Amino acid sequence: MLNFVIAMDTLYYALLILAAYLIGSIPSSIWLGKIFFQLDIREHGSGNAGAANTFRVLGWKAGITVLLFDVFKGWISVRLGHCAHLFPEYSEALMTQELLLGTAAALGHIFPVYARFKGGKGVATFLGVALALAIWPTIVSIGVYIIVVLAFNYVSLGSIVAGIMFPVSVIFFFKTKYPYHSLEIFSILIALLLIYTHRSNIKRIIRGEESHASDLMKKKKTGKES
């Protein structure tokens, strides 16, 4: 009987992770572009299926819509852990489960099953995950993002620096009475993943070819960037 219960809990856990991945896979920018603008956003601008490229190609209204939806994907995926009631509140086990669900959603955004596994960079979805898990470190990262974008006029650079600031805040500035070591490890992995997914942006910044943040509010359909 005990083995049956463990097997059912394991199956339930696996289904939750699959659900989070499928939620994260919803390609909001691709579907919005095809339904309302009759274009594949991956064939314009930077070629990325994320909120930043949506601002660049489809304008600020579409960009905000995609941004909010992608953030929501990450947030709601983490909240699935609370609905499951598999682990007690404020436990390391529950935090680990929520981290796995959030990661599954972000991977779904980056590699969406509905769009031949070619999605965005995961910034907005990771933002939703971070808001659900650690709101104050996330707010600090958002502040850093705004400062960097205003100072250097690069959205990608703001995303990278904000991603690096997140583990710094989690580990050094906002320790709680619950020592979530899994959250600390996750925050470091987020920073590394954001650097990896923005590697082409880093090269364009170095070459002076990266699009400026001020250009994102202008609806401009251009050819795919190198």
C-alpha positions as CSV (number, residue, x, y, z in Angstrom):
1,M,0.0,0.0,0.0
2,L,2.8,2.4,0.9
3,N,4.5,1.7,-2.4
4,F,1.3,2.5,-4.2
5,V,0.9,5.8,-2.4
6,I,4.6,6.7,-3.3
7,A,4.0,5.8,-6.9
8,M,0.9,7.9,-7.1
9,D,2.6,10.9,-5.5
10,T,5.5,10.5,-7.9
11,L,3.1,10.4,-10.9
12,Y,1.3,13.4,-9.6
13,Y,4.6,15.3,-9.2
14,A,5.6,14.4,-12.8
15,L,2.3,15.5,-14.1
16,L,2.6,18.9,-12.3
17,I,6.0,19.4,-13.9
18,L,4.6,18.5,-17.3
19,A,1.8,20.9,-16.8
20,A,4.2,23.7,-15.9
21,Y,6.3,23.0,-19.0
22,L,3.1,23.1,-21.2
23,I,2.0,26.4,-19.6
24,G,5.5,27.8,-20.2
25,S,5.4,26.6,-23.8
26,I,2.5,28.8,-24.7
27,P,4.2,31.0,-27.4
28,S,2.3,34.2,-26.7
29,S,4.4,36.4,-29.0
30,I,4.2,33.9,-31.9
31,W,0.5,33.3,-31.7
32,L,-0.3,37.0,-31.2
33,G,1.8,37.9,-34.2
34,K,0.3,35.3,-36.4
35,I,-3.3,35.9,-35.3
36,F,-3.4,39.7,-35.3
37,F,-0.5,40.7,-37.5
38,Q,-0.2,37.8,-39.9
39,L,3.6,37.4,-39.4
40,D,6.0,35.1,-37.5
41,I,7.9,37.3,-35.1
42,R,10.8,35.0,-35.3
43,E,11.4,36.2,-38.9
44,H,11.7,39.8,-37.9
45,G,13.7,42.0,-35.6
46,S,16.2,40.0,-33.5
47,G,14.4,36.7,-34.5
48,N,13.6,36.1,-30.9
49,A,10.1,35.1,-29.7
50,G,10.2,37.2,-26.5
51,A,8.6,40.4,-25.2
52,A,11.5,42.7,-26.2
53,N,11.3,41.7,-29.8
54,T,7.5,42.0,-29.7
55,F,8.0,45.6,-28.6
56,R,10.4,46.1,-31.5
57,V,8.4,44.5,-34.2
58,L,4.7,44.8,-33.2
59,G,4.7,47.9,-31.0
60,W,4.2,48.7,-27.3
61,K,0.6,47.4,-26.9
62,A,1.5,43.9,-28.2
63,G,4.8,44.1,-26.3
64,I,3.1,44.8,-22.9
65,T,0.5,42.0,-23.6
66,V,3.2,39.5,-24.3
67,L,5.3,40.6,-21.3
68,L,2.5,40.3,-18.8
69,F,1.4,36.9,-20.1
70,D,4.9,35.5,-20.1
71,V,5.4,36.8,-16.5
72,F,2.1,35.2,-15.5
73,K,3.2,31.8,-17.0
74,G,6.1,31.7,-14.6
75,W,4.1,32.8,-11.6
76,I,1.2,30.5,-12.1
77,S,3.5,27.5,-12.7
78,V,5.1,28.0,-9.3
79,R,1.7,28.3,-7.6
80,L,0.8,24.9,-8.9
81,G,3.1,23.6,-6.1
82,H,0.7,25.1,-3.5
83,C,-2.3,23.5,-5.1
84,A,-0.7,20.0,-5.0
85,H,-0.3,20.0,-1.1
86,L,2.5,17.4,-1.4
87,F,4.8,19.1,1.1
88,P,4.3,21.3,4.2
89,E,4.5,25.1,3.9
90,Y,7.9,26.8,4.4
91,S,9.7,23.5,3.8
92,E,12.8,23.0,1.7
93,A,10.9,20.2,-0.1
94,L,8.1,22.6,-1.1
95,M,10.6,25.2,-2.3
96,T,12.4,22.6,-4.3
97,Q,9.2,21.6,-5.9
98,E,8.3,25.2,-6.8
99,L,11.7,25.7,-8.2
100,L,11.3,22.6,-10.5
101,L,7.9,23.9,-11.6
102,G,9.3,27.3,-12.3
103,T,12.2,25.9,-14.2
104,A,9.9,23.7,-16.3
105,A,7.9,26.7,-17.2
106,A,11.0,28.7,-18.2
107,L,12.3,25.8,-20.3
108,G,8.9,25.6,-21.9
109,H,9.2,29.3,-22.9
110,I,12.7,28.8,-24.2
111,F,12.0,25.5,-25.9
112,P,8.2,25.6,-26.6
113,V,6.7,22.3,-27.8
114,Y,4.0,24.2,-29.6
115,A,6.5,26.2,-31.7
116,R,9.1,23.6,-32.8
117,F,11.1,24.3,-29.6
118,K,12.2,27.8,-30.8
119,G,11.1,30.3,-28.2
120,G,12.3,33.3,-26.3
121,K,15.1,33.9,-23.8
122,G,13.1,33.2,-20.7
123,V,13.6,36.6,-19.0
124,A,9.9,37.4,-18.5
125,T,9.0,33.9,-17.4
126,F,11.9,33.7,-15.0
127,L,10.7,37.1,-13.7
128,G,7.3,35.5,-12.9
129,V,9.0,32.6,-11.2
130,A,11.2,35.0,-9.1
131,L,8.2,37.1,-8.1
132,A,6.4,34.0,-6.8
133,L,9.5,32.7,-4.9
134,A,11.4,35.8,-3.6
135,I,9.6,39.1,-4.1
136,W,12.1,41.5,-2.5
137,P,15.2,40.2,-4.3
138,T,13.2,40.4,-7.5
139,I,12.2,44.0,-6.8
140,V,15.8,44.9,-6.3
141,S,16.7,43.2,-9.6
142,I,13.9,45.1,-11.4
143,G,15.3,48.3,-10.0
144,V,18.8,47.4,-11.2
145,Y,17.3,46.5,-14.6
146,I,15.7,49.9,-14.9
147,I,18.9,51.8,-13.9
148,V,21.0,49.8,-16.4
149,V,18.6,50.3,-19.2
150,L,18.3,54.0,-18.6
151,A,22.0,54.4,-18.2
152,F,23.1,52.3,-21.2
153,N,20.0,52.1,-23.4
154,Y,20.3,48.3,-23.8
155,V,17.4,46.0,-22.7
156,S,19.6,42.9,-23.0
157,L,22.3,44.4,-20.8
158,G,19.7,45.3,-18.2
159,S,18.4,41.7,-18.2
160,I,21.9,40.3,-17.8
161,V,22.9,42.6,-14.9
162,A,19.5,42.2,-13.2
163,G,19.9,38.4,-13.5
164,I,23.3,38.6,-11.8
165,M,21.9,40.8,-9.1
166,F,19.2,38.3,-8.2
167,P,21.5,35.7,-6.6
168,V,23.5,38.4,-4.9
169,S,20.3,39.7,-3.3
170,V,19.1,36.2,-2.4
171,I,22.3,35.1,-0.8
172,F,23.6,38.2,0.9
173,F,20.9,40.8,1.4
174,F,17.6,39.0,2.0
175,K,18.3,36.0,4.1
176,T,15.2,34.6,5.9
177,K,14.6,32.4,8.9
178,Y,14.1,29.6,6.4
179,P,17.5,28.7,4.8
180,Y,16.4,27.7,1.3
181,H,19.6,26.5,-0.1
182,S,17.8,25.3,-3.2
183,L,16.7,28.9,-3.9
184,E,20.3,30.1,-3.6
185,I,21.4,27.5,-6.1
186,F,18.5,28.3,-8.4
187,S,19.2,32.0,-8.3
188,I,22.8,31.3,-9.4
189,L,21.6,29.0,-12.2
190,I,19.2,31.8,-13.4
191,A,22.1,34.2,-13.7
192,L,24.1,31.7,-15.7
193,L,21.2,30.8,-17.9
194,L,20.4,34.4,-18.7
195,I,24.0,35.0,-19.7
196,Y,23.9,32.0,-21.9
197,T,20.7,32.8,-23.6
198,H,21.9,36.4,-24.2
199,R,25.3,35.4,-25.7
200,S,24.3,36.7,-29.2
201,N,23.2,40.0,-27.6
202,I,26.6,40.3,-25.8
203,K,28.4,39.9,-29.1
204,R,26.2,42.6,-30.7
205,I,26.8,44.9,-27.8
206,I,30.6,44.4,-28.2
207,R,30.3,45.1,-31.9
208,G,28.0,48.1,-31.3
209,E,25.2,46.5,-33.3
210,E,22.7,45.8,-30.5
211,S,19.3,47.5,-30.7
212,H,18.7,50.3,-28.2
213,A,15.9,50.3,-25.7
214,S,14.5,53.5,-27.1
215,D,13.9,51.7,-30.4
216,L,11.6,49.1,-28.8
217,M,8.7,51.5,-28.4
218,K,8.7,52.1,-32.2
219,K,6.8,49.6,-34.3
220,K,9.2,48.6,-36.9
221,K,9.2,45.4,-39.0
222,T,12.8,44.7,-40.0
223,G,14.7,41.8,-41.3
224,K,16.2,39.3,-38.9
225,E,19.4,40.5,-37.2
226,S,22.6,38.6,-37.4
